Amino acid sequence: MFKPTLGIIGGGQLGSMLAVAAKKLEIKTVIFCDDVDAPAQQFANDFLHGEYNDQNKIKESLVKLMLLLMNLKIFLMKR
């Protein structure tokens, strides 16, 4: 059976809750976050640390994903 992989940008509380919910549905998760100590990494199958504008890290994470969710709060806070 095919198992999807969900990419989550942002490793805070929302990223953590998404990863926990995905695990219950047997969906693998990859967290991409600019915080090396992001709490969501405890709940994800894979964690990638990098700046949100680092094109190489973004490409590295996209290779592993089937679906990508973004926490828009991150981008609003960074402006």
Biopython code that builds the backbone (N, CA, C, O; Angstrom):
import numpy as np
from Bio.PDB.StructureBuilder import StructureBuilder

atoms = [
    (1, "MET", "N", (0.835, -1.185, 0.000)),
    (1, "MET", "CA", (0.000, 0.000, 0.000)),
    (1, "MET", "C", (0.874, 1.240, 0.000)),
    (1, "MET", "O", (1.890, 1.293, 0.693)),
    (2, "PHE", "N", (0.478, 2.237, -0.778)),
    (2, "PHE", "CA", (1.228, 3.484, -0.890)),
    (2, "PHE", "C", (1.067, 4.323, 0.369)),
    (2, "PHE", "O", (-0.049, 4.513, 0.855)),
    (3, "LYS", "N", (2.183, 4.827, 0.900)),
    (3, "LYS", "CA", (2.165, 5.682, 2.087)),
    (3, "LYS", "C", (2.656, 7.076, 1.688)),
    (3, "LYS", "O", (3.815, 7.228, 1.303)),
    (4, "PRO", "N", (1.802, 8.089, 1.771)),
    (4, "PRO", "CA", (2.211, 9.439, 1.389)),
    (4, "PRO", "C", (3.159, 10.070, 2.406)),
    (4, "PRO", "O", (3.226, 9.649, 3.561)),
    (5, "THR", "N", (3.877, 11.073, 1.958)),
    (5, "THR", "CA", (4.746, 11.859, 2.835)),
    (5, "THR", "C", (4.289, 13.309, 2.774)),
    (5, "THR", "O", (4.146, 13.883, 1.694)),
    (6, "LEU", "N", (4.067, 13.883, 3.922)),
    (6, "LEU", "CA", (3.571, 15.249, 4.050)),
    (6, "LEU", "C", (4.706, 16.159, 4.496)),
    (6, "LEU", "O", (5.367, 15.885, 5.498)),
    (7, "GLY", "N", (4.930, 17.219, 3.770)),
    (7, "GLY", "CA", (5.924, 18.218, 4.150)),
    (7, "GLY", "C", (5.263, 19.359, 4.890)),
    (7, "GLY", "O", (4.226, 19.864, 4.460)),
    (8, "ILE", "N", (5.851, 19.767, 5.994)),
    (8, "ILE", "CA", (5.307, 20.844, 6.812)),
    (8, "ILE", "C", (6.384, 21.899, 6.973)),
    (8, "ILE", "O", (7.465, 21.623, 7.493)),
    (9, "ILE", "N", (6.086, 23.103, 6.526)),
    (9, "ILE", "CA", (7.026, 24.212, 6.713)),
    (9, "ILE", "C", (6.658, 24.900, 8.010)),
    (9, "ILE", "O", (5.560, 25.438, 8.151)),
    (10, "GLY", "N", (7.570, 24.880, 8.943)),
    (10, "GLY", "CA", (7.343, 25.461, 10.257)),
    (10, "GLY", "C", (7.295, 24.368, 11.305)),
    (10, "GLY", "O", (6.578, 23.379, 11.152)),
    (11, "GLY", "N", (8.058, 24.548, 12.363)),
    (11, "GLY", "CA", (8.185, 23.496, 13.363)),
    (11, "GLY", "C", (7.692, 23.862, 14.737)),
    (11, "GLY", "O", (8.167, 23.325, 15.738)),
    (12, "GLY", "N", (6.734, 24.782, 14.794)),
    (12, "GLY", "CA", (6.191, 25.184, 16.090)),
    (12, "GLY", "C", (5.006, 24.344, 16.506)),
    (12, "GLY", "O", (4.928, 23.155, 16.194)),
    (13, "GLN", "N", (4.083, 24.972, 17.213)),
    (13, "GLN", "CA", (2.930, 24.256, 17.753)),
    (13, "GLN", "C", (2.044, 23.683, 16.649)),
    (13, "GLN", "O", (1.616, 22.533, 16.741)),
    (14, "LEU", "N", (1.761, 24.470, 15.604)),
    (14, "LEU", "CA", (0.911, 23.969, 14.519)),
    (14, "LEU", "C", (1.590, 22.830, 13.761)),
    (14, "LEU", "O", (0.946, 21.841, 13.410)),
    (15, "GLY", "N", (2.884, 22.970, 13.512)),
    (15, "GLY", "CA", (3.626, 21.891, 12.856)),
    (15, "GLY", "C", (3.612, 20.615, 13.678)),
    (15, "GLY", "O", (3.496, 19.514, 13.138)),
    (16, "SER", "N", (3.732, 20.772, 14.981)),
    (16, "SER", "CA", (3.691, 19.615, 15.887)),
    (16, "SER", "C", (2.336, 18.918, 15.823)),
    (16, "SER", "O", (2.266, 17.692, 15.731)),
    (17, "MET", "N", (1.255, 19.705, 15.871)),
    (17, "MET", "CA", (-0.081, 19.127, 15.847)),
    (17, "MET", "C", (-0.358, 18.441, 14.514)),
    (17, "MET", "O", (-0.991, 17.387, 14.479)),
    (18, "LEU", "N", (0.115, 19.035, 13.415)),
    (18, "LEU", "CA", (-0.054, 18.408, 12.102)),
    (18, "LEU", "C", (0.687, 17.076, 12.033)),
    (18, "LEU", "O", (0.160, 16.089, 11.519)),
    (19, "ALA", "N", (1.903, 17.056, 12.550)),
    (19, "ALA", "CA", (2.698, 15.826, 12.520)),
    (19, "ALA", "C", (2.053, 14.722, 13.356)),
    (19, "ALA", "O", (2.044, 13.562, 12.945)),
    (20, "VAL", "N", (1.521, 15.072, 14.513)),
    (20, "VAL", "CA", (0.855, 14.087, 15.373)),
    (20, "VAL", "C", (-0.394, 13.538, 14.676)),
    (20, "VAL", "O", (-0.637, 12.331, 14.686)),
    (21, "ALA", "N", (-1.175, 14.423, 14.078)),
    (21, "ALA", "CA", (-2.393, 13.989, 13.383)),
    (21, "ALA", "C", (-2.053, 13.114, 12.183)),
    (21, "ALA", "O", (-2.726, 12.114, 11.932)),
    (22, "ALA", "N", (-1.017, 13.481, 11.443)),
    (22, "ALA", "CA", (-0.609, 12.701, 10.274)),
    (22, "ALA", "C", (-0.159, 11.300, 10.681)),
    (22, "ALA", "O", (-0.470, 10.320, 10.003)),
    (23, "LYS", "N", (0.569, 11.211, 11.784)),
    (23, "LYS", "CA", (1.045, 9.903, 12.249)),
    (23, "LYS", "C", (-0.123, 8.964, 12.553)),
    (23, "LYS", "O", (-0.042, 7.764, 12.290)),
    (24, "LYS", "N", (-1.203, 9.507, 13.103)),
    (24, "LYS", "CA", (-2.393, 8.695, 13.394)),
    (24, "LYS", "C", (-3.009, 8.130, 12.112)),
    (24, "LYS", "O", (-3.646, 7.077, 12.130)),
    (25, "LEU", "N", (-2.810, 8.849, 10.992)),
    (25, "LEU", "CA", (-3.323, 8.412, 9.691)),
    (25, "LEU", "C", (-2.273, 7.639, 8.892)),
    (25, "LEU", "O", (-2.469, 7.345, 7.713)),
    (26, "GLU", "N", (-1.163, 7.314, 9.546)),
    (26, "GLU", "CA", (-0.044, 6.598, 8.920)),
    (26, "GLU", "C", (0.551, 7.363, 7.738)),
    (26, "GLU", "O", (0.931, 6.778, 6.723)),
    (27, "ILE", "N", (0.621, 8.679, 7.898)),
    (27, "ILE", "CA", (1.249, 9.543, 6.901)),
    (27, "ILE", "C", (2.594, 9.991, 7.462)),
    (27, "ILE", "O", (2.663, 10.529, 8.567)),
    (28, "LYS", "N", (3.653, 9.768, 6.703)),
    (28, "LYS", "CA", (4.988, 10.220, 7.127)),
    (28, "LYS", "C", (5.067, 11.740, 6.998)),
    (28, "LYS", "O", (4.415, 12.339, 6.143)),
    (29, "THR", "N", (5.876, 12.352, 7.864)),
    (29, "THR", "CA", (6.022, 13.809, 7.822)),
    (29, "THR", "C", (7.488, 14.214, 7.771)),
    (29, "THR", "O", (8.360, 13.561, 8.343)),
    (30, "VAL", "N", (7.727, 15.318, 7.062)),
    (30, "VAL", "CA", (9.037, 15.961, 7.008)),
    (30, "VAL", "C", (8.813, 17.413, 7.402)),
    (30, "VAL", "O", (8.040, 18.128, 6.765)),
    (31, "ILE", "N", (9.492, 17.838, 8.449)),
    (31, "ILE", "CA", (9.395, 19.224, 8.915)),
    (31, "ILE", "C", (10.583, 20.002, 8.361)),
    (31, "ILE", "O", (11.726, 19.555, 8.456)),
    (32, "PHE", "N", (10.307, 21.167, 7.786)),
    (32, "PHE", "CA", (11.352, 22.089, 7.339)),
    (32, "PHE", "C", (11.199, 23.355, 8.163)),
    (32, "PHE", "O", (10.143, 23.988, 8.137)),
    (33, "CYS", "N", (12.246, 23.733, 8.899)),
    (33, "CYS", "CA", (12.138, 24.858, 9.822)),
    (33, "CYS", "C", (13.478, 25.581, 9.955)),
    (33, "CYS", "O", (14.544, 24.982, 9.819)),
    (34, "ASP", "N", (13.393, 26.885, 10.224)),
    (34, "ASP", "CA", (14.614, 27.667, 10.414)),
    (34, "ASP", "C", (15.112, 27.630, 11.863)),
    (34, "ASP", "O", (16.158, 28.201, 12.172)),
    (35, "ASP", "N", (14.380, 26.970, 12.736)),
    (35, "ASP", "CA", (14.773, 26.840, 14.144)),
    (35, "ASP", "C", (15.329, 25.438, 14.385)),
    (35, "ASP", "O", (14.599, 24.451, 14.305)),
    (36, "VAL", "N", (16.608, 25.361, 14.678)),
    (36, "VAL", "CA", (17.252, 24.061, 14.870)),
    (36, "VAL", "C", (16.656, 23.298, 16.059)),
    (36, "VAL", "O", (16.757, 22.073, 16.125)),
    (37, "ASP", "N", (16.042, 24.015, 16.985)),
    (37, "ASP", "CA", (15.439, 23.391, 18.168)),
    (37, "ASP", "C", (13.911, 23.322, 18.074)),
    (37, "ASP", "O", (13.232, 23.270, 19.099)),
    (38, "ALA", "N", (13.379, 23.321, 16.883)),
    (38, "ALA", "CA", (11.926, 23.321, 16.686)),
    (38, "ALA", "C", (11.275, 22.133, 17.395)),
    (38, "ALA", "O", (11.734, 21.000, 17.248)),
    (39, "PRO", "N", (10.219, 22.379, 18.155)),
    (39, "PRO", "CA", (9.581, 21.293, 18.898)),
    (39, "PRO", "C", (8.945, 20.224, 17.996)),
    (39, "PRO", "O", (8.843, 19.069, 18.408)),
    (40, "ALA", "N", (8.521, 20.576, 16.797)),
    (40, "ALA", "CA", (7.844, 19.614, 15.916)),
    (40, "ALA", "C", (8.754, 18.473, 15.477)),
    (40, "ALA", "O", (8.265, 17.418, 15.072)),
    (41, "GLN", "N", (10.060, 18.665, 15.550)),
    (41, "GLN", "CA", (10.964, 17.592, 15.119)),
    (41, "GLN", "C", (10.820, 16.339, 15.977)),
    (41, "GLN", "O", (11.190, 15.246, 15.548)),
    (42, "GLN", "N", (10.285, 16.493, 17.187)),
    (42, "GLN", "CA", (10.057, 15.340, 18.060)),
    (42, "GLN", "C", (8.960, 14.422, 17.522)),
    (42, "GLN", "O", (8.906, 13.242, 17.870)),
    (43, "PHE", "N", (8.088, 14.965, 16.674)),
    (43, "PHE", "CA", (6.926, 14.226, 16.199)),
    (43, "PHE", "C", (7.025, 13.824, 14.732)),
    (43, "PHE", "O", (6.200, 13.048, 14.251)),
    (44, "ALA", "N", (8.016, 14.337, 14.019)),
    (44, "ALA", "CA", (8.135, 14.104, 12.582)),
    (44, "ALA", "C", (9.021, 12.893, 12.290)),
    (44, "ALA", "O", (9.836, 12.485, 13.117)),
    (45, "ASN", "N", (8.842, 12.333, 11.101)),
    (45, "ASN", "CA", (9.706, 11.241, 10.658)),
    (45, "ASN", "C", (11.067, 11.760, 10.217)),
    (45, "ASN", "O", (12.075, 11.062, 10.325)),
    (46, "ASP", "N", (11.085, 12.993, 9.718)),
    (46, "ASP", "CA", (12.333, 13.586, 9.252)),
    (46, "ASP", "C", (12.282, 15.085, 9.531)),
    (46, "ASP", "O", (11.212, 15.691, 9.514)),
    (47, "PHE", "N", (13.446, 15.674, 9.788)),
    (47, "PHE", "CA", (13.535, 17.101, 10.098)),
    (47, "PHE", "C", (14.665, 17.712, 9.298)),
    (47, "PHE", "O", (15.780, 17.191, 9.281)),
    (48, "LEU", "N", (14.374, 18.820, 8.635)),
    (48, "LEU", "CA", (15.393, 19.554, 7.886)),
    (48, "LEU", "C", (15.473, 20.972, 8.427)),
    (48, "LEU", "O", (14.468, 21.678, 8.516)),
    (49, "HIS", "N", (16.679, 21.373, 8.786)),
    (49, "HIS", "CA", (16.893, 22.729, 9.280)),
    (49, "HIS", "C", (17.494, 23.571, 8.168)),
    (49, "HIS", "O", (18.437, 23.145, 7.500)),
    (50, "GLY", "N", (16.956, 24.750, 7.970)),
    (50, "GLY", "CA", (17.504, 25.674, 6.979)),
    (50, "GLY", "C", (16.695, 26.952, 6.965)),
    (50, "GLY", "O", (15.578, 27.011, 7.479)),
    (51, "GLU", "N", (17.278, 27.968, 6.369)),
    (51, "GLU", "CA", (16.571, 29.238, 6.232)),
    (51, "GLU", "C", (15.484, 29.095, 5.170)),
    (51, "GLU", "O", (15.644, 28.348, 4.205)),
    (52, "TYR", "N", (14.386, 29.809, 5.352)),
    (52, "TYR", "CA", (13.262, 29.687, 4.433)),
    (52, "TYR", "C", (13.573, 30.217, 3.027)),
    (52, "TYR", "O", (12.852, 29.907, 2.079)),
    (53, "ASN", "N", (14.621, 30.997, 2.891)),
    (53, "ASN", "CA", (14.997, 31.494, 1.562)),
    (53, "ASN", "C", (16.201, 30.747, 0.971)),
    (53, "ASN", "O", (16.759, 31.189, -0.033)),
    (54, "ASP", "N", (16.604, 29.642, 1.565)),
    (54, "ASP", "CA", (17.718, 28.822, 1.080)),
    (54, "ASP", "C", (17.197, 27.847, 0.017)),
    (54, "ASP", "O", (16.617, 26.812, 0.342)),
    (55, "GLN", "N", (17.413, 28.193, -1.251)),
    (55, "GLN", "CA", (16.882, 27.407, -2.369)),
    (55, "GLN", "C", (17.379, 25.961, -2.355)),
    (55, "GLN", "O", (16.615, 25.055, -2.688)),
    (56, "ASN", "N", (18.615, 25.725, -1.985)),
    (56, "ASN", "CA", (19.147, 24.355, -1.956)),
    (56, "ASN", "C", (18.443, 23.498, -0.908)),
    (56, "ASN", "O", (18.128, 22.337, -1.172)),
    (57, "LYS", "N", (18.195, 24.051, 0.270)),
    (57, "LYS", "CA", (17.498, 23.306, 1.322)),
    (57, "LYS", "C", (16.045, 23.045, 0.932)),
    (57, "LYS", "O", (15.499, 21.979, 1.217)),
    (58, "ILE", "N", (15.431, 24.017, 0.286)),
    (58, "ILE", "CA", (14.045, 23.841, -0.155)),
    (58, "ILE", "C", (13.968, 22.715, -1.182)),
    (58, "ILE", "O", (13.078, 21.868, -1.107)),
    (59, "LYS", "N", (14.885, 22.698, -2.131)),
    (59, "LYS", "CA", (14.905, 21.624, -3.133)),
    (59, "LYS", "C", (15.158, 20.267, -2.472)),
    (59, "LYS", "O", (14.558, 19.262, -2.852)),
    (60, "GLU", "N", (16.047, 20.247, -1.484)),
    (60, "GLU", "CA", (16.341, 19.009, -0.762)),
    (60, "GLU", "C", (15.087, 18.461, -0.076)),
    (60, "GLU", "O", (14.843, 17.255, -0.075)),
    (61, "SER", "N", (14.305, 19.358, 0.501)),
    (61, "SER", "CA", (13.098, 18.909, 1.183)),
    (61, "SER", "C", (12.012, 18.504, 0.190)),
    (61, "SER", "O", (11.271, 17.557, 0.455)),
    (62, "LEU", "N", (11.898, 19.180, -0.924)),
    (62, "LEU", "CA", (10.857, 18.865, -1.902)),
    (62, "LEU", "C", (11.038, 17.484, -2.517)),
    (62, "LEU", "O", (10.058, 16.841, -2.894)),
    (63, "VAL", "N", (12.266, 17.027, -2.622)),
    (63, "VAL", "CA", (12.528, 15.703, -3.180)),
    (63, "VAL", "C", (11.849, 14.622, -2.342)),
    (63, "VAL", "O", (11.467, 13.577, -2.869)),
    (64, "LYS", "N", (11.699, 14.867, -1.049)),
    (64, "LYS", "CA", (11.161, 13.867, -0.125)),
    (64, "LYS", "C", (9.639, 13.910, 0.014)),
    (64, "LYS", "O", (9.057, 13.073, 0.703)),
    (65, "LEU", "N", (8.999, 14.871, -0.631)),
    (65, "LEU", "CA", (7.592, 15.129, -0.338)),
    (65, "LEU", "C", (6.637, 14.739, -1.441)),
    (65, "LEU", "O", (6.990, 14.670, -2.618)),
    (66, "MET", "N", (5.416, 14.489, -1.017)),
    (66, "MET", "CA", (4.313, 14.317, -1.942)),
    (66, "MET", "C", (3.358, 15.501, -1.821)),
    (66, "MET", "O", (2.797, 15.956, -2.818)),
    (67, "LEU", "N", (3.177, 15.993, -0.615)),
    (67, "LEU", "CA", (2.270, 17.092, -0.344)),
    (67, "LEU", "C", (2.967, 18.050, 0.603)),
    (67, "LEU", "O", (3.649, 17.624, 1.536)),
    (68, "LEU", "N", (2.798, 19.338, 0.368)),
    (68, "LEU", "CA", (3.472, 20.355, 1.172)),
    (68, "LEU", "C", (2.440, 21.282, 1.799)),
    (68, "LEU", "O", (1.579, 21.819, 1.104)),
    (69, "LEU", "N", (2.528, 21.466, 3.102)),
    (69, "LEU", "CA", (1.679, 22.421, 3.805)),
    (69, "LEU", "C", (2.544, 23.514, 4.395)),
    (69, "LEU", "O", (3.605, 23.251, 4.961)),
    (70, "MET", "N", (2.081, 24.736, 4.258)),
    (70, "MET", "CA", (2.831, 25.854, 4.800)),
    (70, "MET", "C", (2.049, 26.485, 5.945)),
    (70, "MET", "O", (0.828, 26.628, 5.880)),
    (71, "ASN", "N", (2.752, 26.845, 6.959)),
    (71, "ASN", "CA", (2.168, 27.577, 8.068)),
    (71, "ASN", "C", (2.304, 29.047, 7.702)),
    (71, "ASN", "O", (3.382, 29.622, 7.854)),
    (72, "LEU", "N", (1.234, 29.661, 7.227)),
    (72, "LEU", "CA", (1.296, 31.040, 6.741)),
    (72, "LEU", "C", (1.684, 32.026, 7.826)),
    (72, "LEU", "O", (2.183, 33.112, 7.528)),
    (73, "LYS", "N", (1.461, 31.664, 9.071)),
    (73, "LYS", "CA", (1.819, 32.544, 10.174)),
    (73, "LYS", "C", (3.318, 32.851, 10.136)),
    (73, "LYS", "O", (3.728, 33.959, 10.482)),
    (74, "ILE", "N", (4.125, 31.897, 9.725)),
    (74, "ILE", "CA", (5.571, 32.102, 9.652)),
    (74, "ILE", "C", (5.903, 33.266, 8.738)),
    (74, "ILE", "O", (6.696, 34.138, 9.091)),
    (75, "PHE", "N", (5.292, 33.275, 7.561)),
    (75, "PHE", "CA", (5.607, 34.299, 6.580)),
    (75, "PHE", "C", (5.056, 35.662, 6.989)),
    (75, "PHE", "O", (5.663, 36.689, 6.684)),
    (76, "LEU", "N", (3.940, 35.683, 7.660)),
    (76, "LEU", "CA", (3.394, 36.956, 8.146)),
    (76, "LEU", "C", (4.269, 37.511, 9.260)),
    (76, "LEU", "O", (4.454, 38.725, 9.345)),
    (77, "MET", "N", (4.804, 36.660, 10.105)),
    (77, "MET", "CA", (5.647, 37.112, 11.205)),
    (77, "MET", "C", (7.001, 37.596, 10.718)),
    (77, "MET", "O", (7.591, 38.480, 11.339)),
    (78, "LYS", "N", (7.509, 37.043, 9.628)),
    (78, "LYS", "CA", (8.848, 37.373, 9.155)),
    (78, "LYS", "C", (8.885, 38.711, 8.428)),
    (78, "LYS", "O", (9.964, 39.267, 8.220)),
    (79, "ARG", "N", (7.725, 39.238, 8.039)),
    (79, "ARG", "CA", (7.680, 40.503, 7.278)),
    (79, "ARG", "C", (7.857, 41.684, 8.139)),
    (79, "ARG", "O", (7.843, 42.813, 7.649)),
]
sb = StructureBuilder()
sb.init_structure("model")
sb.init_model(0)
sb.init_chain("A")
sb.init_seg("    ")
for serial, (resi, resn, name, xyz) in enumerate(atoms, 1):
    if name == "N":
        sb.init_residue(resn, " ", resi, " ")
    sb.init_atom(name, np.array(xyz, "f"), 0.0, 1.0, " ", f" {name:<3s}", serial, name[0])
structure = sb.get_structure()
